[in-house]
Amino acid sequence: MSVYAGYKLIRLASTKQVKRYVYPVQLDDEELEALKVIVEKLGGSKSEAIRTAIKSYAEQLHGMEIVKIRDLPRNQARKEILQFLSKSERAWSSEIADALRLDLSLVNSILEELWSEKRVEPTT
């Protein structure tokens, strides 16, 4: 005999159905131990810990801009930096790197070179 005999299961109007997807995840021993620690400390299931981690990571990345750095020969990067500086009165090295999609350390190195040649000067 069923425990629910005499009762009818009804679906409430406010019940929200959520579509779920299953993705097998391969974890090494270290990752599995870390997951166990998370579950022990925060409670809940392993699945819930993984879902929470995904949501947290997605929130961190929301609105983040990804800049693909161009790999240019140094002399080409130098020409582009000089051209960029000719159009602006002053610029931070990070602005130059972002605008030209160049590695910041390359930009700084070229700016130091240009400074030693007295072609640019640092701002105060």
N, C-alpha and C positions, 0 to 999 in steps of 0.2 A: 504494500500500500504506500502510496506517495505521501510525503509529508505535506504536500500542498493540496491534498484532496479537499475538495469543497471550496477552494479559492481559485479565482481566475487571475492570471497574470495580465496586468494592463500596462500600457505604455503611457506615461504621463506626457502631456502636451509640451512640457518644458524640457523633456529629455533630448539631449543633443547627441546625435550619433557621430562618432569620430571614426574616420577611415584610418586604419593602421597598416603600416608596411613592415615587413620583416626583412632585415638585412643581417646575414651572418657576419660576425665580426671575429677576426682572428687576433688574439692577444698573445703576447709572449708572457713568460713567467712574471717578469717585473710589472708589466701592465696589469696582469690579473691580480697581483698582490696589491697594487695601488687601488684597483677597483674594489677589492675586498675591504681595504681601509676606509675608503669613502663610504661604503655601505654600512660598515660598523659604526662610524662616527656620525653619519647623518641619518641613518635609518633608511628604510625603503628597500627597494629591490635594485638589483644590478641594472635592469632595464631602465628604471627610473633615473638612476645615477647617470647612465649614458645619455638619456634624453635631456636631462638638466645640463650636462656638459655641452651638448650640441647647442642648446638654446643660449647658453652663456657665451659660447664662442661666436655664434651668429650675431649676438648683440654687440660684442666687441668689434666685429668686422663691419657692422652696419655704418655706412657713410664713410668708411675708410677708402681713400683713394690709392690705387695701386699704380705706381709709375714704373714703366718698363724702361730700364736704363739702356741707352744706346752704347754700343761698343765702337767708338771712333778712334782712329789714329790720333795721337797727341797733337800733331800739327793741325789737323782738321778741327779738333776741339778748341784749340787755341784761337783759330780764326773765328769760330762761332762765338766764343766768349768775347773777343774784341768787338765783333759786330753787335752783340747784345749790349755791351757797355757803351757803344757809340750812340745807342738809342735811348739811354737812360742816364740821368745825372749821377745816380748812385744806386747800388744794388748790393744785397747781402749775397754771400757765396751760396747759401741755400736756395735763394731765389733763382740764381743763375742755373744751378744744378737742376732744379725743378723745371724751369722754363725750357731748358735745352735737353732735359732728360739725360744728364751726364752724372757720373759718379761724383759725389761730393768731395772725396779725397783728391780726385783728378782736378776738379775745379780749383780747390785750395792750392794745390801744387802749381798749377798754371798761374794763378793769381800771385803767388809768391814770386814766381819767375818774372812776371810782368812788373811787379813792384820793384824787384832788384834792377830791372831795366828802366825804372822810372816812367813806365807807361801807365801805371795806375797807382793810386795811393789809398791806404786804409782810411776808413771814416772814423771819426771820433765820436 
